[in-house]
Amino acid sequence: MNSVAQDRWAVGLATYRRPHGLAKVIDHIGIAAANMGRPIDLIVVDNDGSDPAIAELAARHAANTGLDLHFVVEPTPGIAAARNAIFARADTLGIRFLAMIDDDEWPSPQWLIALGARQVETGAHIVGGPVAPVFPENARQLEAIARWWSVGPQLLQGKQFVFCTCNFLIDLDAIRKHPRPLFDPLFGLSGGGDTVFFRGLFFAGHPMAWADNAGVFEDVPPSRASLSWMRTRRFRVGNHAATWETRDQGRIRAIAKSLGLTARLVIYPLLNREAEARWLGWLLEFEKIRGRWNAHQGMLFMEYARSDTSPLAKSCCQ
């Protein structure tokens, strides 16, 4: 990691009413930073601000782990605003390498070392890493099909594609000229805006890489430890994909893709894409396609809807 040894690093995370998760992830970031053997800034954006105890908690745990904390309250609801606030603070601080993680996750001890080593090895502007789910005791049976709760390597046009902010490292110098805001407010309460962001970087020519040993773990709460929740998640994946495809490629091409996926559904089990649970794979593919057709009707699913937001809201890009 000699070529990046002198550059300033930070870890950024957004939080929303998860004090226990926030404390846990800060403690583990501190371990990863200590193993790296260099100063690490910690940028925490509270996308709520109603509880001053959150700032106190973050300050206490950051101090205990030797992290230099930068705590920001972002009052605009939605994950897009929170992510934009993280990047804005990183720019202000002169950060070169920014890693990100979620407030319901925690990193392995070698997380930062592995991300940095892979960046040096490949020269990639973005490096992603895996996320493994940790299920509650009463849902251990889901471990056999954990792949649907996991984050693993993906390809786009035959190249490595990092698609979510839950575990990645980015060279901020490489994207200084990228248009702001980096994360589209349209996807602020729906989710999926991180994939839109990474697609923009990918098609702009920014190389991406994958670090298998930069592991992160995610606590799966009981509310998400069920097939009904996963069906809803797959619906959301299809809904958001069709939404951004419509914006980027046009309505006709997006509908054509949905028609092709719908036709393929007839033989989907024969493709053996999910050998461990073939018919479950078919069901989740069905939900994804159903979400796509919902998007073609002008609806955007709001995964992070709050009390004043309907789970389904009109999309502005149809």
Secondary structure, 3 states (H helix, E strand, C coil): CHHHCCCCEEEEEEECCCHHHHHHHHHHHHHHHHHHCCCCEEEEEECCCCCHHHHHHHHHHHHHHCCEEEEEECCCCCHHHHHHHHHHHHHHHCCCEEEEECCCEEECCCHHHHHHHHHHHHCCCEEECCEEEECCHHHHHHHHHHHHHCECCEEECCEEECCCCCEEEEEHHHHCCCCCCCCCHHHCCCCCHHHHHHHHHHHCCCCEEECCCCCEEEECCHHHCCHHHHHHHHHHHHHHHHHHHHHHHCHHHHHHHHHHHHHHHHHHHHHCCCCCCHHHHHHHHHHHHHHHHHHHCCEEECCCCCCCCCCEEECCCC
